[in-house]
Amino acid sequence: MSQDRTFQLDKIRNIGIIAHIDAGKTTTTERVLFYTGRTHKIGNIDDGNTVMDWMQQERERGITITSAATAAHWRDYRINIIDTPGHVDFTAEVERSLRVLDGGVVVFDGVAGVEAQSETVWRQANRYGVPRICFINKMDRTGADFWRCLKMIEDRLKAHHITVVIPINSGETFGGVIDLVTGRAYKEDGDAATPEPVEIPLPESERAQYEAARHQMIERLAEVDDEIMCAYLDGTELTEDQIRAGLRRVTLANKGIPILCGSSFRQKGVKVLLDAVINYLPSPLDTPPVIGVDPRNQEEASRPVTDEAPFSALAFKVVSDPFVGRLVYFRVYSGSINASAGVFNSTRGERERIGRLLVMHANSREEVDKADTGSIIASLGLKSTFTGDTLCDPNHPVVLENITFPEPVVSISIEPKTRADQDKMVDALQKLADEDPTFKVSYNDETGQNIIAGMGELHLDVLVSRMLTEFKVAAKIGQPRVAYRETITGTATGEGRFVRQSGGRGQYGHVKVNIEPLTESTAIEVVDEIRGGTVPKNFVNAAANGIKEAAATGAYAGYPMVGIKVTIYDGSYHDVDSNEMAFKTAGSMALKDVVSKAKPVLLEPVMKMEVVTPEEYMGDIIGDLNSRRGHISSIEPRGDSTVVHAFVPLAETFGYATTIRGISKGRATSSMEFHKYQELPANIAKTVMETEAANK
């Protein structure tokens, strides 16, 4: 099958479906696949037969873990969809998806509204400038409140929302949706054979609500669009096409967010959502030319969005497929590529060969012989390409902006259960680390243990389970450990002098340094302020490398250092005995000397936590959070529940999911995300350091 340009660029939509856990992302995607003819039976999470949550882990847990990609067709448009996870432990999946998408559909729970992870994904979308539309889902649930959700979107996300669809009642009496642009009311989406939802006459009981909401839609649109503003001030009656064009301009410019609603599970409002994806979200042509750097001269280079431009693509996901091998997903930003073609990995400076090209549909695949601009495609055969790498035309190299991922905050030791598992475990861990940039594997020389680190308990639990189910490796795991950091709170001056004479040529390195804290940064800065050539440049660079290496392994308690500035201001060298290795050692010694004088402290990761609980358990839950060194930041009502916002040290959150179930008889839920590092109280720091010393 050839993937000719059957879909013009303006008829392609690359979108992600993003939201808080349990808002209904996967259910919404399953309905989209059904209506677009991709599937012939609707999958349900409760039945464990969803297409997009295809991993055994996902079906067992009822959550999305990996972002799954698929392509669907609606009204002569191709929609490439990525269904992303909602759980904060898998935030890397959202991050990498948003980097390569043109638009997003943000799904909210009609009862809960804006939740903790909703704010996280919203910030991620803001960072990448992704235009989005919102879908307020679950309007059929008791306690659903469309207008309260709108208020939360405005207050908590600071978004200029423009309502384009309103519900007919809500909760058990939810009867469908009204499209404010067309003035039509729809009862349900109907079957998959017809593109139009089932229309009903506009209920008289809703007419006043509809007219007020439509007037407000045009007013809010006029606030951010000049053309609509002129027509509005002239008193001109706006046509449907004019309103749609205005909404599209505003959405693409990230000046406003169209709001829709419905119930994916009850098949109400999804077809109207599909039309909104086409009408308001960008095609690849609506995105600016991708900007990169030419590695040959470090000058800025752009790639226009056309098939004729030199090929450029960004790899955003690596998967070890048990049937076909190592799959690399990439987004083509310019040009086109054929199967078996040679490409250049400009990030790593290596030539690669594209193997087979596959259009992915979750875990099934369809082979094609060409991928052109705007495609989201997977390839076999790319052995040295990892997440964030740029693939390009060897004759026109370019390096596109990489994807940044947060550092892991939790680690555990892991050991194979049998000798036979040893080699298999190393291979499995390497493949899992290739797939997930927030999963780090290291070896502790002192204890002889493999250490794995990730974004949370669930993240590591899923990865260990995958080792057993996918790679058939049985492993024993230790207790979760917190990724502490070191920093300093004062300034100091010190030196490192490395002198060794043992017959023949000796070793000599000597540097003097200042150290000061960087309060607003987590970087390690090393500055050369040596004047008059008292130490040659190559020896200063070697000392700087020694300082950085020592900072990475800790100069106080054995944890990586953050937020320090070290200035090398003086030193001395020997014409015969000095070399780079001696100065590297002297740099390391200087850091240890100066840190000990600069009031070193330990930092711990603090999590931003949100607990949703029935009123009667609130006292017990607040008491428990306080006992975990938690700081309650706010308490607010949400429907018939109460939401507690708190900041809690990560070390105190292990096992919290089990505790909260016990306190509330299973009725309270919690979610959390990394907030920041802050100083660990001295008494607890002392205990941590004593425990660390005992384990060595």
N, C-alpha and C positions, 0 to 999 in steps of 0.2 A: 504494500500500500504506500503510495507517495503522499507526502503532506505538502501538496502544492499550495499556492497562496489562494486556497478556496475561501479563506476568511480574510477579508481585507482588514488592515490594521485597525480601522475605525470601528470594526465589528468584533473586536476582541476585548474582553474584560478579564483582567487578572485580579482576583479579589481574595481576601481572607475573611473567614468568619471567626470573630474574636469576642471573648467575654469572660466573665467570672465563672468559676466551676458551677455546674448545675443550672445555668441560665437557659440552656436548651440549644447550644450550638450544634451539636451532632444531630439532634432531632430535626432542627431546621434544615441542615444539610441533607439529611435523608429524604425530606419532603421535596427539596429542590431536585435531587437526583431522580425521584419518582416522576415529578411533573415534566422534567426535561427529557424523559424517555431513557435515562441512563440505567435505571433499574425498573423492574416490572413488579416488584413487591416492596412495600414500605418496611424498612428495618426499624426495630425499636430497641432502645437500650435495655429495657426490662427483659426483653426476650433474648438478648444476647446475639441478635442477628443483624447488627448494623454493618453497613459496608465500610464506613470510614473508620470505625473503631474495630480494626480487623485483628490486632494482636490479641493473643490469648490473655495477656495481662489486662488489656483494656476491657475485654468482655467480662472477665472475672470481677474486676473492680468497678465496672460501670462508669469509667472516666476515660477521657482522651489523654494519651501519653505522648504520642508522636504526632506531628502535623502530617496529615494525609492529603495527597493531591489528587484531583480528578478534573476531567474536562466534561462540560455539559453544554447542550445547545438549546437556546431559547429564542424564538422569533428571529431566526437567521443570524443569531449572534453566538459566538463561542465564549463560554464563561469558564475560565480556569479557576478552580476553587481550591483553597487550602483551608481545611478545618483544623484549627489550632487547639492546644490544650488550654484549660482554664486554671489548672492548679499551679500555684506559684512555684512549686519545685521544678516545673517544666517550662519556666519562663524563657529559656534559651530557644525553645521551639517557636514561641511567639516572636521573639526578637529576630530570628533569622528569616521567618516568613514575612514579617513586615518590611524587611530590607528589600525584598524582591517583588513585593506586590504594588499594584497601582492604586488600589482602593480597598476599603474595608467595610464589612457589615458588623456593627457592634450590637450584640444581643444582650438585652437586659431582662431580668426576671420581673414580671409585672407586679409581684408582691414585694420583693426585696429591693427593687430599684437599683441604685448605684451601690455596688459592694466593693470590698477592698481590692480584689483583683481587677475589677472594672477600672478602677483608677490607675492601676499599674499599666494595663494594656493601653489605656487612653494616653498616658504619658509617653509610652513607647511609640504609639502612632503619631503623636505630636512631634517627637524627635525626628522621625523620618518624613514628616510632612505628608502623611497619607490621608487623602480625602476620605470621608466616611459618611455612611448613613446609619441610623439607629433603628433597631427593631425591638419594640417592647413586647416581649413574648409572654405566654402563660396568662393572657387576659381572662381565661376561663377559670382561673383558680380563685378560691375564696380569699378575699383580702386584696385582690389585684386592684390597683389604683393608677390609672394612666396619668392623671394630672399631677399626682404626687411624684411620679417618676420623672415627669418633665421638670418639676421644681428641683429635684435632686440633680438632674443633668446640668441644670443651670448653676446651682449653688456649688456642687462638689467638683464638677468638671470644667466649670467656667466656659461652657459652650453656648454659642448663639444658636439655639435650636429653632427650627422652623417646622411646625407640625403639618404634615401633608396627608395623614390618615388618622382618623379618630375611631374609637370603638363604639359599637352600639351596645350600651350597658357593659357590665363586667361581672366577673365571678360566675356563678351558676346561670345567670340570665344573659351571659355574653352571647349576642346574636349575630355578630359579624362586624364588618368595618365599612366606613364611609370614606371614599377618596375625595379629599377636598378640592383637588385640581379639576376633576371631571364632574363632581357632584353626584356620582353614582354610589349606590350601596350594594354590598356583596354579602351574601349569607355564608357561603363557604367556597372552597376552591374547586369543588367538583372533581371530575375524574381526570386522568392523565391524558385522555384522547383529545380534549379541547383546551386551547390556551386560555380561554376566557373563564374567569370565576363565575359562580352562579349569582346573577344579579337579582335584586329585589327592589321594589319601589322604596324611595327614601321614606322611612317611617315619619309620620307627622309629629310624633312625640320627640323626634330628634332634630326637626327642622331648625328650631331656634338655636340649638347647640351647634348645628352644622354652619349656619350663617355667621354666627359669632366667631367660630373657629376659622372659617374661610377668610373673614375680614382680617382676623389677627395674622393669618398666614401671609397675606399680601402686605400687611403693615410691616411685619418682621422682615420680609423679603426686601421691601423698599428701603429699610434701614441700611442694608449692606449692598444694594445693587442700584446703580445710577439710572439704568434704563427703566427699571420698574418704578423707581422713585419719580421719574419725569411723568410717566403715564399715570401714576397714582395721584400726583399733584394736579395734573390736567383733568382728572376725573374720567379718564378713558377707561372703558370696560376692557379688562385684560382677557385675551383668549387663552385657551388651554395651552397652545403651543408657546405663547409668550411666557406664561408662568413656568412651564417646563424648562424653557431656555434660560430663564432667570435663575431657577433652582440649580440648573447644571453649572452656570457660571459661578454661582456662589459656592457650590460644593467643591468644584475644582480649585477654586482660589482659597479654600479652607476658611471662608468667611462665615459659613453657616452650615448647619447639620440638619438635613431632612429627617423627620421622625415619623416612623410607621409603627403599626402595632398589629397584633393578631395572636393566634394560638397555633403553633406549628403542630402540636400533638393532635389537635382537633381539625387540622387542615383548614384554618381560616387565616387569610391574609398573606399566604406565602406567594401566591401568583402575583399579587400586587407588589410584593417585595421584589420579585424577579424583574418586573417591569421597571421598578425604581433603580435597580442595579444597572440596567441598560440605559435608562434615561439620565441618571445623575452621576454615576461613577465614571472615572476616566478610562479611555482606551490608551494603549501605549503611545498613540500620537499626541495625546493631551499632556503627556509628561515631558519635561524639558530634556534636551540631549544629555546623556549620561556623561559626567565629568570624571576624568581620571588623570593619572600622571604617566608621561612617557618615561619608561625606566632608563632609556638611553641618555637623556639629558635632564631628567627631573622637571621638565616643563609641563604645564597643564595641557591635557589633550581631551577633546570632546568627541563623542560618537553620536551622530544624528540617528534618529529612529527610522532607519530605512534598510531594506534588504541589500541595497547597493553599497552601503558603508562597510568598512572592514569589520570582520567578525569580532564581537566582544561579548562575554557572558560572565556571570558570577555564580560560582558553586555555592549553594546554600545548605546542602544536606548530604550526608553520606550514610548509606544503609547497607548492612551486610545481609543480603537476601539469601535465605537458606537454599533457594532453588537455582538462582542465576548468578550469585556471587556479589561482588562489590558494586553497588549502584551509586552514582553521583548525580544528584539533581542540580540542574542549573537553569538560570533565567537568561535568555538571549536578549541583550539590549540593542544590538545592532548587527547587521549582516545576516548571513545564514551559514549553516554547516551541514555537510553530508556525513552519513555513516562512513566509518573507516578513514575519515580525513585526519590529517595531522594538525595539531593545535599547539600553542605555546602557553605554558603555565607561567605567566609573568611574575606571579607572587614568589614562586620558588625558583624561577629561572630554568625550568626544565621543559623539554619537548615531550608531548604526550600524543597518543593516538586514540581518537574516539572509536569505540567499538560499535555495538548496536545502539540505535537510538530508540527509546521507548516512551510512548505517551502513557503515563501512569493513571490507573483508576484504582485508588487505594493500593491494594497489594496485587491486583491483576494488571496486565500490561498489554500494550498494543504496539507492534513494531512499525516504525516508519523509516524512510531512508533520508529524510531531510528535516532540519529544524530551522525555522526562519525567525526574523525579528518578532519579539513579543511572546515567543514560545516559552512554556515552562516544561522542561523535558528531563528525562533521566538517561544516563549513558552507562554502558559497561566498558571496561577496558582502561579507565583512567586510574592508574595505580598510585600516582604521587599527588593526586588532587584532594584537598581537604576543604572543610567548611570555610568560606570567606575568600577562597582563592579565585583569581581572575584567569579565565581562559580567553585567548585572543588569537588573531591572525599572526603567524610568526613574522611576517613582513611589516606589520603595523602594531608593535607591542604597546599595550596600555595596562596600567594597574588601577583597578577601580577601588573605591573606598571599601575597606574591609568591614566585617561585622564585629561589633564589640560585645563581649559577654561578661556577666558578673563573675567574680571569683567565688569558688566554693566556700561554704561556711561550716560544713559538718564533715568529719572524717571518721572512718572505722577501719580496724584492721581486718584482713581477710586471709584465710589460710585454706589450702585444699584439704579435703577430708582424707584422701588417700594419695599415695605416691603417683598413681596413674593419673590423678586429676591435676598434678602439678603443671605439666607442660600445656595441657589443655586450658588451664586457668589463665596462664600468661597470654595465650593466644586470644581467649575470649575477652579478657580485660582490654587488650590492645584494640580489638575490633569495636568494643563498646565505647572506648575513649575516642576512636576515630569518628564515631557517629555523633557523640555528644560533647561539645566543647566545654560544658560546665562540669564534666566528669573527669577528674584527674587521678592518675595512678602513679604511685611512687613506691620506692623500696627503702625501708628504714634499716641502715647498715647495723645500727646498734642492737636492735631487737630481732633482726632477721625476718621482719614481717612485711607483707605487702600492705600498703595503705591506700584506700580509695576515698576520694573526697567528692562531695556533691552539694546540692542546694538544699537538702533537707532529708529527714528520715524516710519519707515516702519515696523520694528520688532514689536513694541508695537501696531501699527495700525492693523497688521495682527492678533495678539493675541486677541485684543478686538473684532475684527470681528468674529474670531472663537468662542468666548464666545457666541455671538449672534446666529450664525448659527448652531454650534454643541451642545451647552449646553443650548440654548434658554434663555440666561440671558441678559437683557437689562441693560446697564450701562452708567453713565455720567462720562466723563473723563476731567481732568483738563489740564492746559497748560504743555507742556514738561518742565522738569527741569533738569539742568546739575548736574552730580555727581561730585561736587568739592571735593578736598582733602586738608588737612592741612599738613604743615611740618614746620621745623625751619631752619633758616639760620645761627644761631650762637650757641655758647655753653654757658651753665650756670649751676649753682649749686643751689639747693633748698632743701626744706624738707617738709614732711607732718607729722603733729602731731595731732592725734585724741585722745582726752581725754574727758571722760564723767563720772561724778559722780552724781548719783541720788539715793542715799541711797542703802545700800547693796553693791553687787558686781558692780564695775565700768567697764569702757572700756578704754584700753590704747594701743596705737600703735604709733610708731615713727620711721620714716626712713629718711635718708639723701641720695640725689641722684645727679648725674651729668647727663647732657643730651648733645648729640652732633648729628649733621646731618650725615646720611649715603648717600653720594652723588650718589653712583652707584646702590642703592638698594631701593626697596619700602617696605622693611621688617620693623617690629617692633622688635628690639632686646632688651632684658632685661638681664643684666649681674650681677651676684652676686660676689661682691668683698669684702664682709665683712670678716674681719680676727679676730681671737681670740674669736669667739663665742659671740660677743656683742649682736647679735640677733639670736635666734635659727633658724635652717634651715626651719622648717615648717612655721614660721612667715615670713621669707624672701620670700618663695614661694607664700604665701598669698598676700604679698605686690606686687610681680611681677604680679599676676593675676589681682589685682586692677589696676595696671598701664596699662596692656593690655586692660582691659575692658574700662577704661577711654579713651585710645587711639582710640578704635573702634568707640566711639561716639563723639570724638573731645574734645580737651582741650582749643580751641581758639574760634572757630566759630560754633561748632556743626557738623563738617564734620569729617569723619574718617581720622586719621593721617597716614602718610606713611614716610618711610625713616628716622627713628630716632633710636638712640642707647641710652638706659637709663642704667646707672650703679648705683646699690645700694651699697654704700660704708660704711655706718655707720647707727647707730640708737640706740634705747634703748627699753627695755621692762620691764614690771612689773610682778613679780612672780605670783600675784593673778589676777590682772585685765586684763592682756594681753590675747588675743585670736586671732584666724585667721581672724575673721570678722573685728576686730578692725584694724589689719594690712592691710587688703584688702582696707579698707576705707582710711587708712593713705597713701597707695600707690597711690590711686586715687587723693588724695589731693596733694601729692608730685608732681605728673605729672602736674597738673594744675598750681602749683606754679612755677615750673621750666620752663614750656613752655612760660609762660608770660614774662620771662626774656630773652628768647633765640631767639628773633626776629622772631616771628611766621609769616608765610605767607600763603595765599591761593594758591592752584594750580588748574588749569583748564585743561580739556582734549583738546588736539589739534588734528585735523583731517588732514590726508594727502589727498588732493583732486586732482582729475584729471578732467579737463573740455575739451571736444572735441567740437570744434565750427568751423563753416565756418569763413573764414578770415574776412568778413565784420563786424562781431559782436564782434571781439576780443577786441577792445578798450573798448566797453561798459562792457564786461564781466570782464576785468582786473580792470576797475574802480569800479565795484560793489564788486569784491573780496577785493580790497584795503579798501573800506568803511566798510568791515566786519572784519577789523584788520587782513586781510590775508597777507601772505608773499609769493610772487611769486618766486618759486625756479628755474623754467626753462620754456621755450617755444620752442616747436619743431614742424616742419611740419609733417603731416601724410596724404599722398595722397593729396586730395584737401581740407583737413581740417587742423586746427591748434590745437595742444594739449597744454593746460596750466596746469602746475603742481604747486600746491600751498599748503601752510600749513595754515589752518583756524581754529580758536577756535570753538569748538562745539557749544557754546552758540550763535554764529553768523550764524549758518547754518540752523536753523529751518526755514522751508518754502522755502529753497533755490531752490528746484525742481520747484516750481511754478514761482519763480522770473526768473530763467534761461529760462523757456519756454516763458515768456513774452518778455524778452530781445531779444531772437533769433527767435521769431515767431515759436517756437517749434522745431528748427533745431539743437540746441546744446544739448549735454547730459553731465551728470556729475556722478562721482562715488567717494566715499570716504571711508577711513578706519581709525581706531584709530591709532595715531602716538605715542604720549607720553603726559605726564602731564608736564606743565610748569607754572612758576609763573604768577599769575594774576596781572596786573597793579594795583597799590595801589588805584587809584581813583575808578576803577571798583570793586575792592575787598570791598571797603567801601560801595558802593551801594548794592552789593550782601548781605553783612552782615546786612545792615539796612533793606533790604527787608525780609531777613530771620527772623530778630527780630520782624518785623511787623506781619509776618504770624503766630507767636507763640501766 
